[in-house]
Protein backbone atom coordinates (compact mmCIF):
# COMPACT_ATOMS: atom_id res chain seq x y z
CA UNK A 1 0.00 0.00 0.00
CA UNK A 2 1.47 3.34 -1.04
CA UNK A 3 0.39 6.96 -1.26
CA UNK A 4 1.63 7.19 -4.87
CA UNK A 5 1.84 4.63 -7.65
CA UNK A 6 5.31 5.40 -8.98
CA UNK A 7 6.41 1.93 -10.00
CA UNK A 8 3.72 1.37 -12.68
CA UNK A 9 2.63 -1.94 -11.16
CA UNK A 10 -0.92 -3.19 -11.40
CA UNK A 11 -2.88 -1.16 -8.86
CA UNK A 12 -6.22 0.02 -7.53
CA UNK A 13 -6.79 3.41 -5.90
CA UNK A 14 -8.69 3.46 -2.63
CA UNK A 15 -9.35 5.53 0.48
CA UNK A 16 -8.55 4.39 4.02
CA UNK A 17 -11.78 4.28 6.04
CA UNK A 18 -10.65 2.66 9.31
CA UNK A 19 -7.39 1.59 10.96
CA UNK A 20 -6.85 -0.97 13.72
CA UNK A 21 -3.49 -1.16 15.47
CA UNK A 22 -2.85 -4.71 16.66
CA UNK A 23 0.62 -4.90 18.19
CA UNK A 24 3.10 -5.41 15.37
CA UNK A 25 0.36 -5.17 12.69
CA UNK A 26 -1.85 -2.42 11.35
CA UNK A 27 -5.11 -3.49 9.72
CA UNK A 28 -6.58 -1.05 7.20
CA UNK A 29 -10.11 -1.07 5.81
CA UNK A 30 -9.82 0.50 2.37
CA UNK A 31 -12.74 1.55 0.16
CA UNK A 32 -11.95 0.56 -3.45
CA UNK A 33 -14.73 1.47 -5.91
CA UNK A 34 -17.40 0.88 -3.23
CA UNK A 35 -15.92 -2.44 -2.06
CA UNK A 36 -14.08 -2.91 1.23
CA UNK A 37 -10.59 -4.37 0.98
CA UNK A 38 -8.79 -5.35 4.18
CA UNK A 39 -5.02 -4.83 4.18
CA UNK A 40 -2.68 -6.07 6.92
CA UNK A 41 0.78 -4.50 7.14
CA UNK A 42 3.53 -5.21 9.62
CA UNK A 43 4.61 -2.10 11.52
CA UNK A 44 8.24 -1.17 10.87
CA UNK A 45 10.07 1.80 12.34
CA UNK A 46 10.56 4.56 9.78
CA UNK A 47 8.00 3.30 7.24
CA UNK A 48 5.32 5.47 5.71
CA UNK A 49 2.38 6.04 8.05
CA UNK A 50 -1.22 6.26 6.88
CA UNK A 51 -4.31 7.87 8.41
CA UNK A 52 -8.07 7.75 7.84
CA UNK A 53 -9.04 9.53 4.63
CA UNK A 54 -5.69 9.01 2.91
CA UNK A 55 -5.85 8.12 -0.77
CA UNK A 56 -3.67 5.02 -1.29
CA UNK A 57 -2.75 2.61 -4.05
CA UNK A 58 -2.95 -1.15 -3.54
CA UNK A 59 -0.32 -2.66 -5.84
CA UNK A 60 0.79 -6.11 -6.94
CA UNK A 61 2.90 -7.72 -9.65
CA UNK A 62 1.13 -8.50 -12.92
CA UNK A 63 2.30 -12.12 -12.59
CA UNK A 64 0.19 -12.44 -9.43
CA UNK A 65 -3.05 -11.41 -11.20
CA UNK A 66 -5.79 -14.02 -11.56
CA UNK A 67 -9.01 -13.62 -13.56
CA UNK A 68 -12.03 -14.95 -11.71
CA UNK A 69 -15.07 -16.01 -13.72
CA UNK A 70 -18.49 -15.56 -12.16
C-alpha positions in Angstrom: 0.0 0.0 0.0 1.5 3.3 -1.0 0.4 7.0 -1.3 1.6 7.2 -4.9 1.8 4.6 -7.7 5.3 5.4 -9.0 6.4 1.9 -10.0 3.7 1.4 -12.7 2.6 -1.9 -11.2 -0.9 -3.2 -11.4 -2.9 -1.2 -8.9 -6.2 0.0 -7.5 -6.8 3.4 -5.9 -8.7 3.5 -2.6 -9.4 5.5 0.5 -8.6 4.4 4.0 -11.8 4.3 6.0 -10.7 2.7 9.3 -7.4 1.6 11.0 -6.9 -1.0 13.7 -3.5 -1.2 15.5 -2.8 -4.7 16.7 0.6 -4.9 18.2 3.1 -5.4 15.4 0.4 -5.2 12.7 -1.8 -2.4 11.4 -5.1 -3.5 9.7 -6.6 -1.1 7.2 -10.1 -1.1 5.8 -9.8 0.5 2.4 -12.7 1.5 0.2 -12.0 0.6 -3.5 -14.7 1.5 -5.9 -17.4 0.9 -3.2 -15.9 -2.4 -2.1 -14.1 -2.9 1.2 -10.6 -4.4 1.0 -8.8 -5.3 4.2 -5.0 -4.8 4.2 -2.7 -6.1 6.9 0.8 -4.5 7.1 3.5 -5.2 9.6 4.6 -2.1 11.5 8.2 -1.2 10.9 10.1 1.8 12.3 10.6 4.6 9.8 8.0 3.3 7.2 5.3 5.5 5.7 2.4 6.0 8.0 -1.2 6.3 6.9 -4.3 7.9 8.4 -8.1 7.8 7.8 -9.0 9.5 4.6 -5.7 9.0 2.9 -5.9 8.1 -0.8 -3.7 5.0 -1.3 -2.8 2.6 -4.1 -3.0 -1.2 -3.5 -0.3 -2.7 -5.8 0.8 -6.1 -6.9 2.9 -7.7 -9.6 1.1 -8.5 -12.9 2.3 -12.1 -12.6 0.2 -12.4 -9.4 -3.1 -11.4 -11.2 -5.8 -14.0 -11.6 -9.0 -13.6 -13.6 -12.0 -15.0 -11.7 -15.1 -16.0 -13.7 -18.5 -15.6 -12.2 
